Amino acid sequence: MLTRAVLAAGLLLGAAATGHAAMGHAATGHAGTGTGRAAGGSADAGPALREGAGAFWVEPDSAAARQAAEWRRQGKLDDARAIERIAGRPQAVWMNEDAPGAAVRAQVEAASKQGRTAVLVAYFIPHRDCGAYSAGGARDAARYRDYIEAFAAGLGTTGGYVIVEPDAVAHMVAGCEGAVATERYALLAHAVRTLKRVPHTKVYLDAGNAGWIPDENRLVAPLRAAGIAAADGFALNVANHYTDAASAAYGHRLAKALGGGKHFVVDSSRNGNGPYAGVDAWCNPPGRALGTPPTTKTDDAALDAYLWIKRPGESDGTCRGGPKAGQWWPEYALGLAQRAKTQPEEPKA
């Protein structure tokens, strides 16, 4: 099954996933007072409605940015320029600890100062990751509701993009020991409703990926129970490697099955070369590449944005020589960047 790990190191935390090739993969991000990327909005409606690559805020002190600076000091200019292909892109921030209000507030305020919007991930559901690498989350339903209330309060009147609980629904459909479906779906519905009440906030309930639950109709009733009707849409491919085309096709099928014209977002952080065909395709697969840079310009009316929800360069786990899940792995990050097909303008040496 898909799993995801969360590791803390000071204010930095990561989330990583494990699972079959058809399932989810590792996602990582800062928490605490970390920074995120997000989509912005118009002057009247708030930053969440801005369009294009400029809608998203780029964190100035990410692990990738620090790595690039270190390699520049060492004279490794080619490697530094490659890593800046990550450092210069928006990435989501994962809120995976109790009482996230102050951390959320720091993200949205920092982004708002630049006229942009934070992209955040709510990742604290009880029985998170079904006891696997990212085991943890709230100790009970009451604590989770408190977490969501604090999250919403942190958004204030600024708002942002919020991805709600990667894997939580698909895990229940695939089978998740320990979690009770009725409770989980009720908590997810509470999260969606509460977050969606915040002005200028777009909420996307995670729906797995194109390979995890191939028959999208199996997700319809669970997503409805989990509050999809109140959300702006659903998120796909979080921390996975399915191509934009495969994810979009799946998204359109799922939206049609749900009815009501739901929209969706796609995680394109590591899907530049598509999924790995070998064993353990979920865990630090070789030969992968950065995918479509974050943008709200998708040329698809139902696809609201490509986002880098998984933070590229952070390990999926201790496979293929990687560090613990969620930790920065410069060599792997460098490979992702070097193989990327879409590059930003190279900074001057």
Number of C-alpha atoms within 10 A of each C-alpha: 20 26 27 30 28 27 19 16 11 9 11 21 24 31 32 32 33 27 20 17 24 22 29 34 32 33 32 33 31 28 26 24 16 20 32 31 30 34 30 32 20 14 10 7 12 21 28 26 22 20 18 15 19 18 27 32 30 24 25 14 12 21 23 28 18 16 21 25 18 14 16 16 11 10 12 13 17 14 19 25 23 23 28 23 26 29 23 17 20 30 32 29 36 33 26 28 19 18 19 23 20 15 23 32 22 19 28 28 20 18 28 21 10 14 21 29 35 38 33 29 28 22 26 26 29 25 22 27 31 23 18 17 24 26 17 20 20 20 14 11 15 11 17 22 18 15 25 26 18 19 26 23 19 23 27 18 14 21 30 34 28 26 27 26 23 31 30 28 24 24 25 18 16 14 13 19 11 11 19 12 19 11 13 21 20 15 22 25 23 19 27 26 17 18 27 21 14 19 16 22 26 22 29 27 31 25 31 28 29 25 21 23 18 13 13 20 14 15 22 19 13 20 21 14 19 26 19 25 17 19 21 21 24 25 31 30 34 30 33 32 34 29 22 20 10 15 24 21 13 19 28 17 15 24 20 15 17 19 11 9 14 21 21 27 28 28 28 31 31 29 23 24 18 20 21 19 10 10 10 16 21 28 26 24 20 15 14 23 26 28 28 23 25 27 20 23 14 15 9 11 10 17 22 21 26 24 28 30 35 30 30 31 28 28 30 34 25 13 15 12 11 18 15 20 30 31 26 22 21 19 12 22 24 23 19 28 26 19 17 21 13 14 17 12 8 10 10 6 9
